[in-house]
């Protein structure tokens, strides 16, 4: 496809048009006349109005007459210069007219109000003339007909606005691209006329009831606004996210957005657990099996002691149908409900609530991931992003100084990221450089995998030592050693990976972050895999006569607490102390950069611990919410005081999608597999918990189904659903096949949309070339007319005597 010639138009605004200074921001899709019709319309308009082409200078005319084969003249910068008639037609194109002509704006919004009235079912104004379409040319305000036509359109618009409701009228006026004075005038003129009685009522005193009603409405409105502002102020991401994005860019902002997402997931997970498990058990507490130890404060670190005999852990919950406190029978059988008791089975509530909460979390997670994919990998969304950022990013509604400065910083950071991304695509390596880089990458990856293997062996060895040396209740502080070792390895491993990554010297900072995330993810997930094997494969066998579910819940609690402590230490030592040391001792002005990969993996690691422990400690999501809130304020304060923006700015366009994907797999999927194995395969403890008399936790559902079969025919459909939809594997395979088919169809639809968009882009390019071709043809026609007119004028001016002398000389 040949490249289309560029041309520059210098169209002067009509001095009588006061509204020709600001472009129109609204959609122009309704203006759809073809270019051929536009040329015909303008030609007729020129002929009717008697517009004459501007006379060129004599030397210009001579030059044009001599160079008959020259299509268009070139300006000082090499761009073609067209005649005034051609420029008039170009200035009359729809894309250049709407926004400068107030008549076009009024006409367009009159059409909108007519459509709105028709949609609302109101009677139309039969006595009015038909509204003209939006003008496709600049109206000459010197002509009285144009002024009268604009005034007529304004009157029609005012009458149509009077027929709308107050809310529709305000919404329509608010969206008009007119000045505030014009909008105020239209609002005043479009107010419905008030009757004589209403005017007298306004001039008189209001009654007490009316005054009370107006005061109550005003007070409720102000109270609602105050509550709304208070709720916005309570949100940790209300104003801080804008500051972070404007100062540090989208890469650092992606961490805090991900933290906000995790906070939303835990907020969604916690209410059903509190309503159907924790709250019910707290309202109907079981009889204590022994003396409850006093609170010493060490429980905040170890999670044992007083917390063991509370709703914090699995072992506290009873296995009875709750109505009144029921002591456990001596023979270990299940408590029998008394007559008239509340039909609320705690085992069923525990199992179904956890299953429903995980199912809701799964649906929300998949929806968030698909939505993030749609926003990040939008079809045809990368073309023209530089021009959009430069010309369309500023919000003209911003009036305050701090908001203006914040938006200025945000746009500047976006431009830096776009330019850095564009420059990174231009860099190319030689063949030798690529081979050298591949060798360095292979060596660094071998060292990182070796480090991960060493950390895994260290965790496994220490966990085996903890099994061989049992700890008594008086020495619960020793149980902190395994979480301490795990957190030390998780803290030291990423620093070693960062040192090794300095040898790689990645050209793209995005690739550098992705590689760091992959290495940290392998380290943390392998460590968690060893711990899961330690809990379900080793500890269950060694704690036969004890409540192993409480032990696993306490281990996860200790890991969460130690992970939070080490995160604070990393923030203090790795950011604050290093900044002070570099400024005081090393005399460096630069601050450390924010470690996006390490901090994001810490969030994923903490959320994985929460999902792993929700079966054994239903209140872990509440702890995670408190932890995330504290982390937000601590990390924000440390970022503002101790860190600087990335030295190489880069745009994190797909970073949120990657974080959500890692949260879904392997974090959520691994936690779901762990819990499913614990529910379906592992035998519960016989001394504690709601499933103490069953072989597996899943048998609680089977026992419930057998009871329903004996209850009568009214609930016979529930056992049928359980038998054919839950126990039978065919519906699961069918649903999986349908899901895969839907995914495949969506992929094919996206591919088709990409092809259609490519064809449409090519068609738009061809249309542009066609328009340029027609403009050149029109320019040549006007040049021929101008040359012929100049020739006739020259013949008319030349005296007959000179012509006679010329013939005599020949």
Buried (B, 14 or more C-beta within 10 A) or exposed (E): EEEBEEBEEEBEEBEEBEBBEEEBEBEBEEBEEEBEEBBEBBBEBBEEEEBEBEEBEEEEBEEBBEEEEEEBBEEEEEBBBBBBBBBBBBBBBBEBBBBBBBBBBBBBBBBBBBEBBEEEEEEEBEEBEEBBEBBBBBBBBEEEEBBEBBEBBBBBBBBBBBBBEEEBBEEBBEEBBBBEEBBEBBBEBBEEEEEEEEEEBEEEEEEEEEEEEEEEEEEEEEEEEEEEEEEEEEEBBEBBBBBBBBBBBBBBBBBBBBBBBBBEBBBBBBEBBBEBBBEBBEEBEBEEEEEEBEEEEBBEBBBBBBBBBBBBBBBBBBBBBBBEEBEBEEEEEBBEBEEEBEEBBBBBBBBBBBBEBBEBBBEBBEEBBEEBBEEBEEBEEEEEBEEEBEEEEEEEEBEEEEBEEBBEBBBEBBBBBBEBBEEBEEEEEEEEEEEEBEEBBEEBBEBBEEBBEEBBEBBBEBBEEBEEEEEEEEEBEEBBBBBBBBBBBBBEBBEBBBEBBEEBEBBBBBEBBBBBBBBBBBBBBBBBBBBBEBBBEBBBEEBEEBBBBBBBBBBBBBBBBBBBBBBBEBBBEBBBEBBEEBEEEEEEEEBBBBBBBBBBBBBBBBBBBBBBBBBBBBBBBBBBBEBBEEBBEBBBEBBEEBBBBBEBBBBBBBBBBBBBBBBBEBBBBBBBEBBEEBBEEBEBBBBBBBBBBBEBBBBBBBBBBEEBBEEEEEEEEBBEEBEEEEEEEEEEEEEEEEEEEEEEEEEEEEEEEEEEBEEEEEEEEEEEBEBBEBBBEBBEEBBEEBBEBBEEEEEEEEEEEEEEEEEEEE
